Amino acid sequence: MSESGGLERAHEALGQEVKAFIIRKPGATVTVEEMSVWCRQQMAQYKYPRHIEFCDSLPMTATGKVLKRELAELEARKTTA
């Protein structure tokens, strides 16, 4: 994993759940299933992402922080399209 960002998604029963957006390192071949297993082993149950999406880039600020607002807007456009 090169970089990642997380986002809360609405869930009917739980209220919210986590979705992770991950940029793979060049040449990496990790799958969603492998990343999910690793996350479950390394993170608390309420913290590990229930949804994982690999992407080429993330919206960033000039200082290198993930712009969660823009990430949420991108996700909203995907679900309404």
N, CA and C of each residue as an Amber inpcrd file, in Angstrom:
protein
   243
   0.8480000  -1.1620000   0.0000000   0.0000000   0.0000000   0.0000000
   0.8940000   1.2260000   0.0000000   0.5940000   2.1440000  -0.8750000
   1.3560000   3.3740000  -0.9710000   0.7180000   4.4610000  -0.1110000
  -0.5850000   4.6850000  -0.3220000  -1.3360000   5.6700000   0.4590000
  -2.7560000   5.1700000   0.6160000  -3.4510000   5.7370000   1.5980000
  -4.8430000   5.3380000   1.7870000  -5.6350000   6.4710000   2.4110000
  -6.9320000   6.3590000   2.2730000  -7.8540000   7.2960000   2.8920000
  -9.0980000   6.5450000   3.2950000  -9.7440000   6.9920000   4.3420000
 -10.9530000   6.3280000   4.8080000 -12.1420000   7.2530000   4.7810000
 -13.3000000   6.6490000   4.7230000 -14.5270000   7.4160000   4.6310000
 -15.6330000   6.6440000   5.3440000 -16.5050000   7.3620000   6.0250000
 -17.6380000   6.7170000   6.6770000 -18.7660000   6.5890000   5.6630000
 -19.4370000   5.4470000   5.6910000 -20.6030000   5.2240000   4.8520000
 -21.7930000   4.9100000   5.7410000 -22.9660000   5.3120000   5.2900000
 -24.1800000   5.0350000   6.0550000 -24.4700000   3.5340000   6.0340000
 -24.9320000   3.0270000   7.1830000 -25.3210000   1.6260000   7.3050000
 -26.6280000   1.5880000   8.0740000 -27.5920000   0.8270000   7.5750000
 -28.9280000   0.8170000   8.1820000 -28.9140000   0.3780000   9.6350000
 -28.2260000  -0.6920000   9.9470000 -28.2540000  -1.2380000  11.3070000
 -27.1990000  -0.6170000  12.2130000 -25.9990000  -0.3620000  11.6730000
 -24.8890000   0.1040000  12.4990000 -24.7570000   1.6200000  12.5640000
 -25.4270000   2.3290000  11.6770000 -25.2830000   3.7760000  11.6190000
 -24.2260000   4.1720000  10.5990000 -22.9850000   3.7050000  10.8210000
 -21.9000000   3.9820000   9.8870000 -20.9750000   2.7820000   9.7900000
 -20.2760000   2.6970000   8.6730000 -19.2280000   1.6990000   8.4880000
 -18.1170000   2.3350000   7.6670000 -16.9440000   1.7450000   7.6890000
 -15.7620000   2.3370000   7.0680000 -15.5290000   1.7860000   5.6680000
 -15.1800000   2.6930000   4.7520000 -14.7220000   2.3050000   3.4210000
 -13.3200000   2.8680000   3.2520000 -12.3960000   2.0380000   2.7780000
 -11.0090000   2.4540000   2.5700000 -10.7260000   2.6000000   1.0810000
 -10.0460000   3.6780000   0.7350000  -9.5590000   3.9060000  -0.6160000
  -8.0500000   3.7480000  -0.5490000  -7.5010000   2.8290000  -1.3320000
  -6.0930000   2.4700000  -1.2140000  -5.3890000   2.6090000  -2.5540000
  -4.1940000   3.2190000  -2.5000000  -3.3240000   3.2790000  -3.6680000
  -2.2560000   2.2100000  -3.4740000  -2.1600000   1.3070000  -4.4180000
  -1.1510000   0.2490000  -4.3330000   0.2250000   0.7970000  -4.6870000
   1.2540000   0.2040000  -4.0900000   2.6210000   0.5100000  -4.5020000
   2.8190000  -0.0350000  -5.9070000   3.6980000   0.5880000  -6.7070000
   3.9480000   0.0670000  -8.0500000   4.4030000  -1.3960000  -8.0000000
   3.7670000  -2.2170000  -8.8050000   4.1110000  -3.6330000  -8.8620000
   3.3910000  -4.5090000  -7.8490000   2.6650000  -3.9060000  -6.9160000
   1.9500000  -4.6840000  -5.8960000   0.7520000  -5.3900000  -6.5210000
   0.4750000  -6.5940000  -6.0450000  -0.6340000  -7.3840000  -6.5950000
  -1.6320000  -7.7990000  -5.5180000  -1.6560000  -7.1110000  -4.4010000
  -2.5660000  -7.4580000  -3.3150000  -4.0190000  -7.3170000  -3.7810000
  -4.8620000  -8.2380000  -3.3450000  -6.2760000  -8.2250000  -3.7120000
  -7.1060000  -7.6180000  -2.5900000  -8.3540000  -7.3440000  -2.8880000
  -9.2740000  -6.8150000  -1.8800000  -9.4090000  -7.8110000  -0.7270000
  -9.5010000  -9.0920000  -1.0520000  -9.6500000 -10.1160000  -0.0150000
  -8.4240000 -10.1640000   0.8980000  -7.2320000 -10.1230000   0.3110000
  -6.0040000 -10.1470000   1.1080000  -5.9010000  -8.9230000   2.0130000
  -6.2540000  -7.7600000   1.4800000  -6.2030000  -6.5330000   2.2750000
  -7.2380000  -6.5830000   3.3910000  -8.3960000  -7.1250000   3.1110000
  -9.4480000  -7.2420000   4.1210000  -9.0100000  -8.1530000   5.2680000
  -8.4110000  -9.2830000   4.9380000  -7.9130000 -10.2090000   5.9620000
  -6.8440000  -9.5280000   6.8160000  -5.9120000  -8.8250000   6.1770000
  -4.8460000  -8.1310000   6.9100000  -5.4410000  -7.0880000   7.8560000
  -6.4040000  -6.3230000   7.3680000  -7.0270000  -5.2880000   8.1940000
  -7.7260000  -5.8970000   9.4090000  -8.4480000  -6.9920000   9.2050000
  -9.1380000  -7.6440000  10.3220000  -8.1640000  -8.1660000  11.3670000
  -6.9840000  -8.6030000  10.9330000  -5.9880000  -9.1180000  11.8670000
  -5.2770000  -7.9920000  12.6180000  -5.1340000  -6.8330000  11.9890000
  -4.3310000  -5.7570000  12.5520000  -5.1380000  -4.6620000  13.2710000
  -6.4390000  -4.6050000  13.0350000  -7.2570000  -3.5040000  13.5530000
  -8.3730000  -4.0180000  14.4440000  -8.8440000  -3.1200000  15.2880000
 -10.0030000  -3.4380000  16.1240000 -11.2170000  -3.6680000  15.2260000
 -12.1580000  -4.4630000  15.7060000 -13.3130000  -4.8400000  14.8880000
 -14.0870000  -3.6270000  14.3760000 -14.2360000  -2.6110000  15.1900000
 -15.0170000  -1.4550000  14.7670000 -14.2240000  -0.5320000  13.8280000
 -12.9230000  -0.7480000  13.6770000 -12.0980000   0.1260000  12.8460000
 -11.8060000  -0.4140000  11.4500000 -11.7890000  -1.7290000  11.2730000
 -11.3680000  -2.2350000   9.9630000 -12.4320000  -1.9420000   8.9100000
 -11.9780000  -1.6390000   7.6830000 -12.9220000  -1.2650000   6.6230000
 -13.7600000  -2.4380000   6.1430000 -15.0460000  -2.2020000   5.9960000
 -15.9510000  -3.2290000   5.4740000 -15.9480000  -3.2300000   3.9440000
 -15.5090000  -2.1140000   3.3720000 -15.4290000  -1.9770000   1.9130000
 -14.0480000  -1.4360000   1.5790000 -13.4310000  -1.9890000   0.5510000
 -12.1030000  -1.5630000   0.1170000 -12.1450000  -1.3280000  -1.3840000
 -11.5840000  -0.1970000  -1.7930000 -11.5080000   0.1220000  -3.2180000
 -10.0830000   0.5670000  -3.5330000  -9.4970000  -0.0410000  -4.5530000
  -8.1820000   0.3820000  -5.0090000  -8.3640000   1.4830000  -6.0390000
  -7.5420000   2.5130000  -5.9580000  -7.6350000   3.6210000  -6.8940000
  -6.2450000   4.0800000  -7.3020000  -6.1820000   4.8910000  -8.3440000
  -4.9070000   5.3740000  -8.8620000  -4.4100000   6.6040000  -8.1130000
  -5.3470000   7.4120000  -7.6020000  -4.9600000   8.6210000  -6.8760000
  -6.0620000   9.0060000  -5.9000000  -5.6910000   9.8510000  -4.9530000
  -6.6370000  10.3810000  -3.9780000  -6.5800000  11.9020000  -4.0390000
  -7.7040000  12.5850000  -3.7900000  -7.6480000  14.0470000  -3.7430000
  -6.8460000  14.4780000  -2.5080000  -5.8260000  15.3120000  -2.7260000
  -4.9280000  15.7180000  -1.6450000  -4.8270000  17.2390000  -1.5440000
  -4.5070000  17.7040000  -0.3490000  -4.1990000  19.1160000  -0.1400000
  -2.7490000  19.3570000  -0.5540000  -2.3460000  20.6020000  -0.5230000
  -0.9660000  20.9510000  -0.8640000   0.0240000  20.3590000   0.1320000
  -0.4350000  20.0850000   1.3550000   0.4500000  19.5160000   2.3780000
   0.4000000  17.9990000   2.4320000  -0.3680000  17.3720000   1.5220000
  -0.3870000  15.9170000   1.4310000  -1.4480000  15.2160000   2.2480000
  -2.4370000  15.9510000   2.7380000  -3.5330000  15.3200000   3.4760000
  -4.6670000  14.9720000   2.5130000  -5.3510000  13.8750000   2.7960000
  -6.4690000  13.4430000   1.9530000  -7.6450000  14.3910000   2.1630000
  -8.2300000  14.8490000   1.0630000  -9.4100000  15.7100000   1.1190000
 -10.6470000  14.8230000   1.2270000 -11.0840000  14.5690000   2.4400000
 -12.2010000  13.6500000   2.6610000 -13.4980000  14.1820000   2.0600000
 -13.6760000  15.4980000   2.0440000 -14.8890000  16.0760000   1.4750000
 -14.9910000  15.7190000  -0.0100000 -13.8720000  15.8710000  -0.7470000
 -13.8750000  15.5230000  -2.1710000 -14.0140000  14.0180000  -2.3780000
 -13.4160000  13.2350000  -1.4940000 -13.5500000  11.7830000  -1.5590000
 -15.0160000  11.3850000  -1.3590000 -15.6890000  12.0390000  -0.4190000
 -17.1130000  11.7650000  -0.1710000 -17.9640000  12.1690000  -1.3720000
 -17.6100000  13.2840000  -2.0230000 -18.3510000  13.7120000  -3.2040000
 -18.1840000  12.7160000  -4.3490000 -16.9690000  12.2230000  -4.5460000
 -16.7250000  11.2080000  -5.5760000 -17.5360000   9.9450000  -5.3010000
 -17.5590000   9.5270000  -4.0530000 -18.3130000   8.3290000  -3.6580000
 -19.8180000   8.5400000  -3.8590000 -20.3000000   9.7330000  -3.5330000
 -21.7230000  10.0260000  -3.7100000 -22.1100000   9.9980000  -5.1850000
 -21.2310000  10.4870000  -6.0460000 -21.5120000  10.4560000  -7.4820000
 -21.5530000   9.0170000  -8.0070000 -20.7170000   8.1500000  -7.4510000
 -20.7080000   6.7360000  -7.8750000 -22.0150000   6.0510000  -7.4900000
 -22.5140000   6.3350000  -6.2840000 -23.7130000   5.6370000  -5.8030000
 -24.9810000   6.1540000  -6.4610000 -24.9710000   7.4160000  -6.9380000
 -26.1630000   7.9540000  -7.5900000 -26.1470000   7.7220000  -9.0940000
 -25.0070000   7.3780000  -9.6350000 -24.9060000   7.1750000 -11.0980000
 -25.4220000   5.8210000 -11.5170000
